[in-house]
């Protein structure tokens, strides 16, 4: 790397602290770039599904076009994009391939969370410029204390973006610990080349994410690459040397959950476009109606699906607007966090209902494996079931907060 390139990506001094999110022109350019890659991603998606991870051409695009460092603060060589603008990009990427938007979301989210870690972690991971970080925390691995560091052993499934990342944030418990995963989990940071990847990702949706299993066997890491559960990782800590971007003020779970739902909205939007384009061409079989545009029933269902997607977008950008204001210093109360959790549940139900309705409208031919709408539907169906997306849990959290009932989840988990 040339000296000027290294200076451009090295951690920033206090005098270069980021005062706001990325400028609108930067964000708009990334949205347009994502839109421009839509046909490319659609063309690569079938091969990505067969490979069960991004194709070499998509891997190159992700690494060279800046899509893996959008949420990383500028002091670490990232773009420092707001949650709203990141969601705008993600929705466009998902219209091309939801699996690739998932990889982008996981790596951006985990890299950003790493930027909330203590200075030692930030220095180790980002000391030579921005690095893509993936990770998993459950089931946790184990960490054993030794002089100057830790010995890590573990086997972590669901490592989305593992082949695009250079570092991993892995959940561990200390040897001898036999309590619950939460709050007993700590985080260690491992170079990806210190682990092996086991090919385990055989699923019905999101096949192209490369969410295989990472295995660490007796890997040594220095103390600076371990964040114990009782340390201030992920909390607002103004005493850190590496601090000062708006994203340093954001809570991890609401950001990751909300930006993750954005890509599902983009994917169901693509389904809507497919069904809308087919409506003037496809007949209503077994009737004398003719094209579906002449059917009141079909047009009613299409309009309802579109309205559900519109409503999901309204909720999404209301939630991200609040997160963006929090990054600029506005308070984020526990009641507001509970309300955000319920807002996420609403979006999930809207996306689910719209996607199922659109598959009814697409008809049985839409379930052919070579039809793009089938891939969008399968990817959405699987991603909706992520633990952070389960609607009933979100609604219960909100209801308990409203009534003052005993909580079912630590506040930091929602």
C-alpha positions as CSV (number, residue, x, y, z in Angstrom):
1,X,0.0,0.0,0.0
2,X,1.3,3.4,-0.9
3,X,2.0,6.0,1.8
4,X,-0.9,8.2,0.6
5,X,-3.3,5.2,0.6
6,X,-2.2,4.2,4.1
7,X,-2.7,7.8,5.4
8,X,-6.2,7.9,3.9
9,X,-7.2,4.7,5.7
10,X,-5.4,5.0,9.0
11,X,-7.2,5.8,12.2
12,X,-7.9,9.5,12.6
13,X,-6.4,11.8,15.2
14,X,-8.6,13.8,17.6
15,X,-8.4,16.8,15.4
16,X,-10.0,14.8,12.6
17,X,-13.1,13.6,14.6
18,X,-16.2,13.1,12.4
19,X,-18.8,15.7,13.4
20,X,-21.7,14.3,11.3
21,X,-22.7,11.4,9.1
22,X,-21.5,11.1,5.5
23,X,-22.5,13.9,3.3
24,X,-25.7,13.5,1.2
25,X,-23.7,13.6,-2.1
26,X,-21.6,10.6,-0.9
27,X,-24.7,8.7,0.2
28,X,-26.7,9.5,-3.0
29,X,-23.7,8.3,-5.0
30,X,-23.7,4.9,-3.2
31,X,-27.5,4.5,-3.7
32,X,-27.0,5.1,-7.4
33,X,-24.1,2.8,-7.5
34,X,-26.2,0.1,-5.9
35,X,-29.0,0.7,-8.3
36,X,-26.5,0.4,-11.2
37,X,-25.4,-3.0,-10.0
38,X,-28.9,-4.5,-9.9
39,X,-28.8,-6.3,-13.2
40,X,-25.3,-7.6,-12.5
41,X,-26.4,-9.0,-9.2
42,X,-29.5,-10.6,-10.7
43,X,-27.4,-12.3,-13.3
44,X,-24.9,-13.6,-10.8
45,X,-27.5,-14.7,-8.2
46,X,-28.2,-18.2,-9.7
47,X,-24.6,-19.1,-9.7
48,X,-24.2,-17.7,-6.2
49,X,-27.0,-19.9,-5.0
50,X,-25.3,-23.0,-6.5
51,X,-22.0,-22.0,-4.9
52,X,-23.8,-21.1,-1.6
53,X,-21.6,-18.0,-1.4
54,X,-21.0,-14.9,-3.5
55,X,-19.4,-15.5,-6.9
56,X,-15.8,-14.2,-7.5
57,X,-17.2,-11.3,-9.6
58,X,-19.6,-10.2,-6.8
59,X,-16.8,-10.7,-4.2
60,X,-14.7,-8.3,-6.2
61,X,-17.5,-5.8,-6.5
62,X,-18.1,-5.9,-2.7
63,X,-14.5,-5.3,-1.9
64,X,-13.6,-2.7,-4.6
65,X,-16.8,-0.6,-4.6
66,X,-16.9,0.4,-0.9
67,X,-20.0,-1.6,0.0
68,X,-18.3,-3.3,3.0
69,X,-17.3,-0.1,4.8
70,X,-20.4,2.1,4.6
71,X,-21.2,2.1,8.4
72,X,-17.6,2.2,9.6
73,X,-16.7,5.6,10.9
74,X,-14.5,7.9,8.9
75,X,-11.7,7.8,11.5
76,X,-11.2,4.2,10.6
77,X,-11.4,4.7,6.8
78,X,-15.1,4.1,6.4
79,X,-17.8,6.3,5.0
80,X,-19.6,7.0,8.3
81,X,-23.0,6.7,6.6
82,X,-26.2,7.3,8.5
83,X,-28.6,4.4,9.2
84,X,-31.1,6.0,6.8
85,X,-28.7,6.2,4.0
86,X,-27.3,2.8,4.6
87,X,-30.9,1.4,4.4
88,X,-31.4,3.2,1.1
89,X,-28.4,1.4,-0.3
90,X,-29.4,-1.9,1.1
91,X,-32.9,-1.8,-0.4
92,X,-31.4,-1.3,-3.9
93,X,-28.8,-4.1,-3.4
94,X,-31.6,-6.4,-2.2
95,X,-33.6,-5.8,-5.4
96,X,-30.6,-7.4,-7.2
97,X,-29.9,-10.2,-4.8
98,X,-31.1,-10.4,-1.2
99,X,-28.3,-12.8,-0.3
100,X,-25.7,-10.1,-1.2
101,X,-27.5,-7.5,0.8
102,X,-27.4,-9.9,3.7
103,X,-23.7,-10.2,3.4
104,X,-23.3,-6.4,3.2
105,X,-25.5,-5.9,6.2
106,X,-23.7,-8.5,8.4
107,X,-20.2,-7.2,7.5
108,X,-21.1,-3.5,7.9
109,X,-22.9,-4.2,11.1
110,X,-20.2,-6.3,12.7
111,X,-17.4,-4.0,11.5
112,X,-19.3,-1.0,13.0
113,X,-19.8,-2.9,16.3
114,X,-16.1,-3.5,16.3
115,X,-15.6,0.3,16.1
116,X,-17.5,0.5,19.4
117,X,-15.0,-1.9,21.1
118,X,-12.1,-0.8,23.4
119,X,-9.1,1.0,21.8
120,X,-7.0,-2.1,21.8
121,X,-9.5,-3.9,19.6
122,X,-9.9,-1.0,17.2
123,X,-6.1,-0.6,16.9
124,X,-5.6,-4.4,16.3
125,X,-8.4,-4.7,13.7
126,X,-8.2,-1.4,11.9
127,X,-4.6,-0.3,12.5
128,X,-3.8,-0.9,8.8
129,X,-7.0,0.6,7.5
130,X,-10.6,-0.5,7.2
131,X,-11.2,-4.2,7.5
132,X,-14.3,-6.3,6.9
133,X,-15.5,-8.1,10.0
134,X,-18.0,-10.9,10.3
135,X,-19.0,-12.9,13.3
136,X,-21.3,-15.1,15.4
137,X,-21.9,-15.4,19.1
138,X,-24.1,-18.4,19.7
139,X,-23.3,-21.2,20.3
140,X,-20.3,-19.6,22.0
141,X,-16.7,-20.9,21.9
142,X,-14.4,-21.1,24.9
143,X,-11.6,-18.9,26.1
144,X,-8.8,-20.0,28.4
145,X,-6.5,-17.4,30.0
146,X,-2.8,-17.7,29.5
147,X,0.1,-15.3,30.0
148,X,-0.4,-12.2,27.7
149,X,-3.6,-13.4,26.2
150,X,-6.1,-16.1,25.6
151,X,-6.4,-19.5,23.9
152,X,-9.6,-19.7,21.9
153,X,-11.4,-22.8,20.8
154,X,-14.8,-22.8,19.1
155,X,-17.1,-23.8,16.3
156,X,-19.4,-21.0,15.1
157,X,-22.1,-21.7,12.5
158,X,-24.0,-19.0,10.5
159,X,-20.9,-17.0,9.6
160,X,-22.4,-14.9,6.9
161,X,-19.8,-13.1,4.8
162,X,-17.0,-15.3,6.1
163,X,-15.3,-15.4,2.7
164,X,-15.4,-11.7,2.3
165,X,-14.0,-10.9,5.8
166,X,-10.5,-10.6,7.2
167,X,-11.5,-10.6,10.9
168,X,-14.2,-12.3,13.0
169,X,-16.0,-11.2,16.2
170,X,-16.7,-14.4,18.0
171,X,-18.7,-15.1,21.1
172,X,-17.0,-17.0,23.9
173,X,-17.5,-18.0,27.5
174,X,-14.6,-18.4,29.8
175,X,-13.5,-22.0,30.6
176,X,-15.4,-23.2,33.7
177,X,-18.4,-20.9,33.1
178,X,-21.6,-22.9,33.1
179,X,-24.2,-20.1,33.2
180,X,-26.5,-18.8,30.5
181,X,-25.1,-17.4,27.3
182,X,-26.6,-14.0,28.2
183,X,-25.1,-12.3,30.1
184,X,-22.1,-14.7,30.3
185,X,-20.9,-14.1,26.8
186,X,-17.7,-12.2,25.9
187,X,-16.3,-11.3,22.5
188,X,-12.9,-12.2,21.0
189,X,-11.5,-10.9,17.7
190,X,-9.7,-13.4,15.5
191,X,-8.1,-13.1,12.1
192,X,-10.0,-15.1,9.6
193,X,-6.9,-16.9,8.5
194,X,-6.4,-18.3,12.0
195,X,-9.6,-20.4,11.6
196,X,-10.8,-23.0,9.1
197,X,-14.2,-22.8,7.3
198,X,-16.4,-25.9,7.3
199,X,-18.8,-26.1,4.4
200,X,-22.1,-26.5,6.3
201,X,-24.6,-24.0,4.7
202,X,-27.3,-26.2,3.1
203,X,-30.6,-24.3,3.4
204,X,-33.7,-23.3,1.5
205,X,-33.2,-19.6,1.5
206,X,-30.3,-17.1,1.6
207,X,-28.1,-19.8,0.1
208,X,-25.8,-17.3,-1.5
209,X,-24.5,-15.8,1.8
210,X,-21.8,-18.3,2.5
211,X,-23.0,-18.6,6.1
212,X,-20.7,-21.6,6.8
213,X,-19.1,-22.7,10.1
214,X,-15.8,-21.2,11.4
215,X,-13.6,-23.3,13.6
216,X,-10.8,-22.1,15.9
217,X,-8.5,-24.7,17.4
218,X,-6.1,-23.5,20.1
219,X,-5.8,-20.0,18.6
220,X,-3.8,-17.6,20.7
221,X,-4.9,-13.9,20.8
222,X,-3.4,-11.1,22.9
223,X,-5.3,-9.5,25.7
224,X,-6.2,-6.5,23.5
225,X,-8.3,-8.7,21.3
226,X,-10.6,-9.9,24.0
227,X,-13.6,-8.0,25.3
228,X,-14.9,-9.5,28.5
229,X,-18.7,-9.3,29.3
230,X,-18.2,-6.8,32.1
231,X,-16.3,-4.3,30.0
232,X,-17.8,-1.3,28.4
233,X,-17.9,-2.7,24.9
234,X,-20.8,-1.5,22.9
235,X,-21.6,1.2,25.4
236,X,-21.1,4.9,25.1
237,X,-17.6,5.5,26.5
238,X,-16.2,9.0,25.9
239,X,-12.9,8.1,27.6
240,X,-11.8,6.0,24.6
241,X,-9.1,7.4,22.3
242,X,-11.0,6.1,19.3
243,X,-14.3,7.9,19.8
244,X,-16.1,10.9,18.3
245,X,-18.2,9.7,15.3
246,X,-22.0,9.9,15.4
247,X,-22.1,6.1,15.2
248,X,-20.3,5.9,18.5
249,X,-23.5,7.1,20.2
250,X,-25.7,4.5,18.6
251,X,-27.1,1.3,20.3
252,X,-25.9,-1.8,18.6
253,X,-29.1,-4.0,18.6
254,X,-31.6,-1.5,17.2
255,X,-29.2,-0.4,14.4
256,X,-28.5,-4.0,13.4
257,X,-32.1,-5.1,13.6
258,X,-33.5,-2.1,11.7
259,X,-30.9,-2.0,8.9
260,X,-31.4,-5.8,8.5
261,X,-35.1,-5.4,7.9
262,X,-34.4,-2.7,5.2
263,X,-33.1,-5.4,2.9
264,X,-36.2,-7.5,3.2
265,X,-38.3,-4.5,2.2
266,X,-36.1,-4.0,-0.9
267,X,-36.5,-7.7,-1.8
268,X,-40.3,-7.7,-1.5
269,X,-40.3,-4.5,-3.5
270,X,-38.6,-6.4,-6.3
271,X,-41.3,-9.1,-6.0
272,X,-43.9,-6.4,-6.4
273,X,-42.2,-5.1,-9.5
274,X,-42.3,-8.6,-11.1
275,X,-45.9,-9.2,-10.4
276,X,-46.9,-5.7,-11.5
277,X,-45.1,-6.1,-14.8
278,X,-46.8,-9.5,-15.4
279,X,-50.3,-8.3,-14.6
280,X,-51.2,-6.9,-18.1
281,X,-49.8,-10.1,-19.7
282,X,-51.1,-13.0,-17.6
283,X,-54.7,-14.1,-18.0
284,X,-56.9,-15.1,-15.1
285,X,-57.2,-18.8,-15.8
286,X,-60.5,-20.6,-15.6
287,X,-62.3,-17.3,-16.1
288,X,-63.4,-15.1,-19.0
289,X,-61.8,-12.0,-17.5
290,X,-58.7,-11.8,-19.6
291,X,-55.6,-10.1,-18.3
292,X,-55.2,-9.7,-14.6
293,X,-55.5,-5.9,-15.0
294,X,-59.1,-6.5,-15.8
295,X,-59.7,-8.4,-12.6
296,X,-60.9,-6.4,-9.6
297,X,-59.8,-9.2,-7.2
298,X,-56.2,-9.2,-8.6
299,X,-55.9,-5.4,-8.7
300,X,-57.3,-5.2,-5.1
301,X,-54.7,-7.7,-3.9
302,X,-51.9,-6.0,-5.8
303,X,-52.8,-2.7,-4.3
304,X,-53.0,-4.1,-0.8
305,X,-49.5,-5.7,-1.2
306,X,-48.1,-2.4,-2.5
307,X,-49.7,-0.5,0.4
308,X,-48.2,-2.9,2.9
309,X,-44.7,-2.3,1.4
310,X,-45.3,1.5,1.5
311,X,-46.3,1.2,5.2
312,X,-43.2,-0.8,6.0
313,X,-41.0,1.9,4.4
314,X,-42.8,4.6,6.4
315,X,-42.0,2.7,9.6
316,X,-38.5,2.0,8.6
317,X,-37.5,5.5,7.8
318,X,-39.3,6.8,10.9
319,X,-37.1,4.4,13.0
320,X,-33.9,5.3,11.2
321,X,-34.6,9.0,11.5
322,X,-34.7,8.5,15.3
323,X,-31.4,6.6,15.2
324,X,-29.8,9.3,13.1
325,X,-30.9,11.9,15.7
326,X,-29.5,9.7,18.5
327,X,-26.1,9.7,16.6
328,X,-26.2,13.5,16.7
329,X,-26.9,13.6,20.4
330,X,-30.6,13.1,21.0
331,X,-31.6,10.9,23.9
332,X,-32.9,7.4,23.3
333,X,-35.0,6.2,26.2
334,X,-35.8,2.7,27.2
335,X,-39.5,3.3,26.2
336,X,-38.4,4.4,22.8
337,X,-36.2,1.3,22.3
338,X,-39.2,-0.9,23.2
339,X,-41.4,1.0,20.8
340,X,-38.7,0.5,18.1
341,X,-38.7,-3.2,18.8
342,X,-42.5,-3.3,18.2
343,X,-42.0,-1.2,15.0
344,X,-39.6,-3.9,13.8
345,X,-42.2,-6.5,14.5
346,X,-44.7,-4.5,12.4
347,X,-42.4,-4.3,9.5
348,X,-41.7,-8.1,9.6
349,X,-45.5,-8.8,9.5
350,X,-46.0,-6.4,6.6
351,X,-43.2,-7.9,4.6
352,X,-44.4,-11.4,5.3
353,X,-48.0,-10.7,4.4
354,X,-47.0,-8.8,1.2
355,X,-44.6,-11.5,0.0
356,X,-47.1,-14.3,0.6
357,X,-49.8,-12.3,-1.2
358,X,-47.5,-11.7,-4.2
359,X,-46.7,-15.4,-4.5
360,X,-50.5,-16.1,-4.7
361,X,-50.7,-13.5,-7.4
362,X,-47.7,-14.9,-9.2
363,X,-49.3,-18.3,-9.3
364,X,-47.8,-21.8,-9.3
365,X,-45.4,-20.8,-12.1
366,X,-43.7,-18.5,-9.7
367,X,-42.4,-21.5,-7.7
368,X,-40.2,-22.7,-10.6
369,X,-36.6,-22.6,-9.4
370,X,-35.5,-20.6,-12.4
371,X,-37.9,-17.8,-11.7
372,X,-36.3,-14.8,-9.8
373,X,-39.4,-14.3,-7.8
374,X,-39.0,-17.7,-6.2
375,X,-35.5,-16.8,-5.0
376,X,-36.7,-13.5,-3.5
377,X,-39.5,-15.3,-1.8
378,X,-37.3,-18.0,-0.3
379,X,-34.6,-15.5,0.8
380,X,-37.3,-13.3,2.5
381,X,-39.0,-16.3,4.1
382,X,-35.8,-17.5,5.8
383,X,-34.6,-14.0,6.8
384,X,-37.9,-13.2,8.4
385,X,-37.2,-15.9,10.9
386,X,-34.0,-14.4,12.3
387,X,-34.3,-14.3,16.1
388,X,-34.2,-10.5,16.1
389,X,-37.2,-10.4,13.8
390,X,-39.7,-12.7,15.7
391,X,-42.8,-10.4,15.9
392,X,-44.3,-11.9,19.0
393,X,-41.2,-11.2,21.1
394,X,-41.1,-7.6,19.9
395,X,-44.7,-7.0,20.8
396,X,-44.3,-8.6,24.2
397,X,-41.3,-6.4,25.0
398,X,-43.3,-3.4,24.1
399,X,-46.4,-4.5,26.0
400,X,-44.3,-5.2,29.1
401,X,-42.6,-1.9,28.9
402,X,-46.0,-0.1,28.6
403,X,-47.4,-1.8,31.7
404,X,-44.3,-1.9,33.8
405,X,-44.3,-5.7,33.9
406,X,-41.2,-7.7,34.5
407,X,-38.9,-7.6,31.4
408,X,-38.1,-10.8,29.4
409,X,-34.9,-9.4,27.9
410,X,-32.0,-7.2,29.1
411,X,-32.5,-3.6,27.8
412,X,-29.3,-3.9,25.8
413,X,-30.8,-6.8,23.8
414,X,-33.5,-4.6,22.2
